[in-house]
């Protein structure tokens, strides 16, 4: 019983730590955007957004593969299949939108880096 409790607490602590790290990362990016004055600053921000876009694109591709697997073998999923499909379609849609937003931000910062001397 104690070992189960230990693993549950460890699991929750891991997710809380990961969430805090992500929040700190987004705060650092917002802070970096506010302080960006040189061309180099904008180039670094553009690279950051490009990396984020690539990571989100990979996640979207993973969701696309899961949906394709479901569509090819929907009989394996039973009643939960419709929930599975709608969940992964929503994730695919959100990852695609986020990829586009990150690409737009990267282009924007690349343009700003050309304007700043």
C-alpha positions as CSV (number, residue, x, y, z in Angstrom):
1,X,0.0,0.0,0.0
2,X,2.8,2.4,0.9
3,X,4.6,1.7,-2.3
4,X,1.5,2.5,-4.4
5,X,1.1,5.8,-2.5
6,X,4.8,6.5,-3.1
7,X,4.5,6.0,-6.8
8,X,1.3,8.1,-7.0
9,X,3.0,10.9,-5.2
10,X,6.1,10.6,-7.3
11,X,3.9,10.6,-10.5
12,X,2.0,13.8,-9.4
13,X,5.2,15.5,-8.3
14,X,6.8,14.8,-11.7
15,X,3.9,16.4,-13.6
16,X,3.9,19.4,-11.3
17,X,7.6,19.9,-11.8
18,X,7.2,19.5,-15.6
19,X,4.3,22.0,-15.6
20,X,6.3,24.6,-13.6
21,X,9.2,24.2,-16.0
22,X,6.9,24.9,-19.0
23,X,5.4,27.9,-17.3
24,X,8.9,29.3,-16.5
25,X,9.9,28.7,-20.1
26,X,6.9,30.7,-21.5
27,X,7.6,33.5,-19.0
28,X,11.2,33.6,-20.2
29,X,10.1,33.9,-23.8
30,X,7.7,36.7,-23.0
31,X,10.5,38.4,-21.1
32,X,12.9,37.9,-24.0
33,X,10.4,39.3,-26.4
34,X,9.9,42.4,-24.3
35,X,13.7,43.0,-24.0
36,X,14.6,42.1,-27.7
37,X,16.3,45.1,-29.1
38,X,19.1,43.8,-31.4
39,X,18.9,41.8,-34.5
40,X,20.6,38.9,-32.7
41,X,17.8,38.9,-30.1
42,X,15.1,38.6,-32.8
43,X,17.1,35.9,-34.6
44,X,17.3,33.8,-31.4
45,X,13.5,34.3,-30.8
46,X,12.8,33.2,-34.4
47,X,15.0,30.1,-33.9
48,X,13.1,29.4,-30.7
49,X,9.7,29.6,-32.5
50,X,11.0,27.5,-35.4
51,X,12.1,24.8,-33.0
52,X,8.7,24.9,-31.2
53,X,6.9,24.7,-34.6
54,X,9.0,21.6,-35.5
55,X,8.2,19.9,-32.2
56,X,4.5,20.6,-32.6
57,X,4.6,19.5,-36.2
58,X,6.0,16.1,-35.0
59,X,3.2,15.8,-32.4
60,X,0.7,16.6,-35.1
61,X,2.1,13.9,-37.4
62,X,1.9,11.5,-34.5
63,X,-1.8,12.3,-34.1
64,X,-2.3,12.0,-37.8
65,X,-0.8,8.5,-37.7
66,X,-3.0,7.5,-34.8
67,X,-6.1,8.7,-36.7
68,X,-5.0,6.8,-39.7
69,X,-4.6,3.7,-37.7
70,X,-8.1,4.2,-36.2
71,X,-9.6,4.7,-39.6
72,X,-8.0,1.6,-41.0
73,X,-8.9,-0.6,-38.0
74,X,-11.9,1.1,-36.3
75,X,-13.4,-2.3,-35.5
76,X,-10.7,-2.9,-32.9
77,X,-11.8,0.1,-30.8
78,X,-15.4,-0.7,-30.0
79,X,-17.5,2.0,-28.3
80,X,-14.5,4.0,-27.2
81,X,-13.5,4.5,-30.8
82,X,-15.6,7.5,-31.4
83,X,-14.2,9.2,-28.4
84,X,-10.7,8.2,-29.5
85,X,-11.3,9.6,-32.9
86,X,-12.7,13.0,-31.8
87,X,-10.0,13.4,-29.1
88,X,-7.2,12.8,-31.6
89,X,-8.8,15.0,-34.2
90,X,-9.0,17.8,-31.7
91,X,-5.3,17.3,-30.7
92,X,-4.3,17.3,-34.4
93,X,-6.3,20.5,-35.0
94,X,-4.7,22.2,-32.0
95,X,-1.2,21.1,-32.8
96,X,-1.6,22.3,-36.4
97,X,-2.9,25.7,-35.3
98,X,0.0,26.0,-32.8
99,X,2.5,25.1,-35.5
100,X,1.1,27.8,-37.7
101,X,1.2,30.4,-34.9
102,X,4.8,29.5,-34.1
103,X,5.8,29.7,-37.8
104,X,4.1,33.2,-38.0
105,X,6.0,34.3,-34.9
106,X,9.3,33.1,-36.4
107,X,8.7,34.9,-39.6
108,X,7.7,38.0,-37.7
109,X,10.9,38.0,-35.7
110,X,13.0,37.3,-38.8
111,X,11.5,40.4,-40.3
112,X,12.1,42.4,-37.2
113,X,15.7,41.3,-37.2
114,X,16.1,42.7,-40.7
115,X,14.6,46.1,-39.6
116,X,16.7,46.5,-36.5
117,X,20.2,47.7,-37.0
